[in-house]
Amino acid sequence: MSAAPLVGYSSSGSEDEDEAEAAAGAAGTQARPGAGGCRRSQGPLPSQRLPVPDSVLHMFLDTEGEPEDDQEKHGGRVRTFPHERGNWATHVYVPYETREDFLDLLDMLLAHAQTYVPRLVQMEAFHISLSQSVVLRHHWIVPFVQALKDRLASFQRTFVGLEVTSGHPQFLDLVSEVDRVMEEFDLTTFYQDPSFHVSLAWCVGDARLQLEGRCLRELQNIVDEFEDPEMVLRAHAEQVRCKSGNKFFSMPLK
């Protein structure tokens, strides 16, 4: 900003004392009314500081300091990295569009899993990750997305299931192109030898001991016994999306 910022402050003790001495000196050298002799010119009075209105003092409170990370607003989840102004959490993924029969199966799986881990919560949206969550500066977002579009322009659509059992090589190719963009921006690349999947539910804390073994076997039996599970869990991947902060960008697959 070209203009000096407005600030609210209280005078320091030394400043008050200097002003008081200057005022006293001016009063001491001023001739009394009716007294003889020449009057010395009176210097300018010290400028009076006007209080800054409360409306101005509170104008920029939402742009200063660290924002409050209220875990209650997002289910107790903790940020992977601390929030800093100007930094945008960014994630590249393939969206998984659900159908009614998929949600019916999900209800059965979640109800059974909650008998082992009651705090499990259904995911709000479903996707297959192609990158880790990384931090982008705001001015990087547009060139980053353009680089993704350039890299992914030639890719074909593919079919995937709950755990990707077909199309795995194509997803590795997608990750390879996304990783190249990450490297261009000096960001963290995806995991080595990744397994692709759609997350169905989550909970705070480590619940692997409760879920592994018997629980997972029972959940797999529910999937296997569900009517035509291969068709229910099949999805048409038509696009790759990039979410950066509250901005969404879509890159169609041919």
C-alpha positions as CSV (number, residue, x, y, z in Angstrom):
1,M,0.0,0.0,0.0
2,S,1.3,3.5,-0.8
3,A,-0.4,5.2,2.2
4,A,1.0,4.7,5.7
5,P,-1.1,2.3,7.7
6,L,-3.3,3.6,10.5
7,V,-2.3,2.4,13.9
8,G,-3.7,2.8,17.4
9,Y,-1.1,3.5,20.1
10,S,-0.5,5.2,23.4
11,S,2.2,7.9,23.9
12,S,5.5,6.8,25.5
13,G,6.5,8.4,28.9
14,S,9.5,10.2,27.4
15,E,7.3,11.8,24.7
16,D,4.8,13.0,27.3
17,E,7.6,14.5,29.4
18,D,9.2,16.3,26.4
19,E,5.8,17.8,25.4
20,A,5.1,18.9,29.0
21,E,8.5,20.6,29.3
22,A,8.0,22.4,25.9
23,A,4.6,23.7,27.1
24,A,5.9,24.8,30.4
25,G,8.8,26.7,28.7
26,A,6.4,28.5,26.4
27,A,4.2,29.5,29.4
28,G,7.3,30.7,31.3
29,T,8.5,33.0,28.5
30,Q,5.1,34.5,27.7
31,A,4.6,38.0,29.3
32,R,1.8,38.5,31.8
33,P,-1.1,40.7,30.6
34,G,-0.3,44.3,31.4
35,A,3.3,43.8,32.1
36,G,5.9,45.9,30.3
37,G,8.4,44.8,27.8
38,C,8.1,43.0,24.5
39,R,6.3,39.8,24.3
40,R,8.2,36.9,22.8
41,S,6.4,35.1,20.1
42,Q,4.6,32.0,21.3
43,G,5.6,28.8,19.6
44,P,3.0,26.4,18.2
45,L,1.2,24.3,20.6
46,P,2.0,20.6,20.5
47,S,-0.3,18.8,18.1
48,Q,-3.1,16.9,19.7
49,R,-3.4,13.2,19.0
50,L,-6.9,12.3,18.1
51,P,-8.2,8.8,19.1
52,V,-8.5,6.3,16.3
53,P,-12.2,5.2,15.9
54,D,-13.0,1.6,17.0
55,S,-14.3,0.9,13.5
56,V,-10.8,1.5,12.1
57,L,-9.0,-0.4,14.8
58,H,-11.2,-3.5,14.1
59,M,-11.2,-3.0,10.3
60,F,-8.3,-5.5,9.6
61,L,-8.6,-8.0,12.4
62,D,-9.4,-10.7,10.0
63,T,-6.2,-10.2,8.0
64,E,-3.7,-10.1,10.8
65,G,-2.3,-12.8,13.0
66,E,-2.8,-16.6,12.7
67,P,-6.4,-17.8,12.0
68,E,-7.9,-20.0,14.6
69,D,-7.8,-23.7,13.7
70,D,-11.1,-24.9,15.2
71,Q,-11.1,-28.7,15.1
72,E,-14.7,-28.8,16.1
73,K,-15.6,-27.3,12.7
74,H,-14.1,-30.3,10.8
75,G,-14.8,-33.3,13.1
76,G,-11.6,-33.1,15.2
77,R,-9.3,-33.6,12.2
78,V,-5.8,-32.0,12.5
79,R,-4.2,-30.2,9.6
80,T,-1.3,-32.0,7.9
81,F,0.6,-28.7,7.9
82,P,-0.2,-25.4,9.7
83,H,-2.3,-22.8,7.9
84,E,-0.4,-19.8,6.7
85,R,-1.9,-16.8,4.9
86,G,-1.1,-17.0,1.2
87,N,-0.6,-20.8,1.3
88,W,-3.3,-23.0,-0.4
89,A,-3.6,-26.7,0.4
90,T,-3.7,-28.5,-2.9
91,H,-4.7,-32.0,-4.0
92,V,-5.1,-33.7,-7.3
93,Y,-7.6,-36.6,-7.7
94,V,-10.2,-38.4,-9.8
95,P,-13.8,-37.9,-8.5
96,Y,-15.8,-41.0,-7.8
97,E,-19.5,-40.4,-8.7
98,T,-21.8,-42.5,-6.5
99,R,-25.1,-44.2,-7.4
100,E,-27.9,-45.3,-5.2
101,D,-26.9,-48.9,-5.1
102,F,-23.4,-47.9,-4.1
103,L,-24.8,-45.9,-1.2
104,D,-26.9,-48.9,-0.1
105,L,-23.8,-51.0,0.0
106,L,-21.9,-48.3,1.8
107,D,-24.7,-48.1,4.5
108,M,-24.3,-51.8,5.1
109,L,-20.5,-51.7,5.3
110,L,-20.4,-48.6,7.6
111,A,-23.1,-50.1,10.0
112,H,-21.1,-53.3,10.4
113,A,-17.7,-51.4,10.8
114,Q,-19.2,-49.2,13.5
115,T,-19.8,-52.3,15.6
116,Y,-16.0,-52.4,15.9
117,V,-15.2,-48.7,15.7
118,P,-18.3,-46.6,16.7
119,R,-16.7,-43.3,15.9
120,L,-16.3,-44.1,12.1
121,V,-17.9,-41.4,10.0
122,Q,-18.9,-41.7,6.3
123,M,-16.9,-39.6,3.8
124,E,-18.7,-36.6,2.5
125,A,-17.3,-37.1,-1.0
126,F,-15.4,-39.9,-2.8
127,H,-12.3,-39.8,-4.9
128,I,-9.1,-41.5,-6.0
129,S,-6.0,-39.6,-5.1
130,L,-3.3,-38.8,-7.6
131,S,-1.2,-36.7,-5.3
132,Q,-0.5,-35.9,-1.7
133,S,-1.8,-32.7,-0.2
134,V,0.8,-30.0,-0.9
135,V,1.1,-26.3,-0.3
136,L,0.8,-23.8,-3.2
137,R,1.4,-20.1,-3.0
138,H,-1.6,-18.2,-4.4
139,H,0.2,-16.9,-7.5
140,W,1.3,-20.4,-8.4
141,I,-2.3,-21.8,-8.7
142,V,-3.0,-20.8,-12.3
143,P,0.4,-21.9,-13.8
144,F,0.2,-25.1,-11.7
145,V,-3.3,-26.0,-13.1
146,Q,-2.2,-25.1,-16.6
147,A,0.8,-27.4,-16.3
148,L,-1.6,-30.2,-15.1
149,K,-3.9,-29.6,-18.1
150,D,-0.9,-29.8,-20.5
151,R,0.3,-33.0,-19.0
152,L,-3.1,-34.7,-18.9
153,A,-4.5,-33.6,-22.2
154,S,-3.8,-36.9,-24.0
155,F,-5.1,-39.3,-21.4
156,Q,-8.1,-41.6,-22.0
157,R,-10.9,-42.4,-19.6
158,T,-10.9,-45.6,-17.6
159,F,-13.0,-47.7,-15.3
160,V,-12.2,-48.3,-11.6
161,G,-13.7,-50.1,-8.7
162,L,-13.7,-49.6,-4.9
163,E,-10.1,-50.8,-4.9
164,V,-8.7,-50.3,-8.3
165,T,-8.3,-53.8,-9.8
166,S,-8.4,-52.7,-13.5
167,G,-6.8,-49.6,-15.0
168,H,-3.9,-49.6,-12.6
169,P,-1.3,-48.9,-15.3
170,Q,-3.3,-46.0,-16.5
171,F,-3.5,-44.5,-13.1
172,L,0.2,-44.9,-12.7
173,D,0.7,-43.0,-15.9
174,L,-1.6,-40.2,-14.5
175,V,0.4,-40.1,-11.3
176,S,3.6,-39.9,-13.3
177,E,2.4,-36.8,-15.1
178,V,1.1,-35.2,-11.9
179,D,4.5,-35.9,-10.3
180,R,6.3,-34.1,-13.1
181,V,4.2,-31.0,-12.4
182,M,4.9,-31.3,-8.7
183,E,8.6,-31.4,-9.4
184,E,8.4,-28.3,-11.6
185,F,7.0,-26.5,-8.6
186,D,9.4,-28.2,-6.1
187,L,6.5,-30.0,-4.4
188,T,6.2,-33.4,-2.8
189,T,5.5,-36.2,-5.3
190,F,3.0,-39.1,-4.8
191,Y,3.9,-42.3,-2.9
192,Q,6.1,-44.9,-4.6
193,D,4.2,-48.0,-5.7
194,P,0.8,-46.5,-4.7
195,S,-2.4,-48.5,-4.4
196,F,-5.5,-46.7,-5.7
197,H,-8.7,-46.8,-3.7
198,V,-11.9,-44.9,-2.8
199,S,-12.0,-44.0,0.9
200,L,-15.5,-44.7,2.4
201,A,-15.3,-43.6,6.0
202,W,-12.9,-42.0,8.5
203,C,-12.4,-41.5,12.2
204,V,-10.0,-39.6,14.5
205,G,-7.2,-41.7,15.8
206,D,-5.6,-45.0,14.8
207,A,-8.2,-47.8,14.6
208,R,-6.3,-50.3,12.6
209,L,-6.2,-52.9,15.3
210,Q,-10.0,-52.9,15.6
211,L,-10.5,-53.0,11.8
212,E,-7.8,-55.4,10.6
213,G,-8.4,-59.1,10.6
214,R,-11.9,-60.3,11.4
215,C,-13.7,-56.9,10.7
216,L,-12.1,-56.5,7.2
217,R,-12.9,-60.1,6.3
218,E,-16.6,-59.6,7.3
219,L,-16.7,-56.4,5.3
220,Q,-15.3,-58.2,2.3
221,N,-18.0,-60.9,2.6
222,I,-20.7,-58.2,2.6
223,V,-19.3,-56.8,-0.6
224,D,-19.0,-60.3,-2.2
225,E,-22.5,-61.2,-1.3
226,F,-24.0,-57.9,-2.5
227,E,-26.0,-58.2,-5.7
228,D,-23.7,-57.7,-8.7
229,P,-20.9,-55.9,-6.8
230,E,-18.6,-55.5,-9.8
231,M,-21.2,-53.3,-11.6
232,V,-22.2,-51.5,-8.4
233,L,-18.6,-50.5,-7.7
234,R,-17.6,-49.6,-11.2
235,A,-17.2,-46.0,-12.1
236,H,-16.5,-44.0,-15.2
237,A,-13.5,-41.7,-14.7
238,E,-14.2,-38.7,-16.9
239,Q,-12.0,-36.1,-15.4
240,V,-9.2,-35.2,-13.1
241,R,-9.8,-32.4,-10.5
242,C,-7.4,-30.2,-8.6
243,K,-8.6,-28.6,-5.4
244,S,-6.6,-25.7,-4.1
245,G,-8.0,-24.1,-1.0
246,N,-11.7,-23.3,-1.9
247,K,-11.0,-23.4,-5.7
248,F,-11.8,-26.3,-8.0
249,F,-10.3,-27.0,-11.4
250,S,-11.4,-29.7,-13.8
251,M,-9.3,-31.4,-16.5
252,P,-11.5,-33.7,-18.8
253,L,-10.1,-37.0,-19.9
254,K,-10.6,-37.9,-23.5
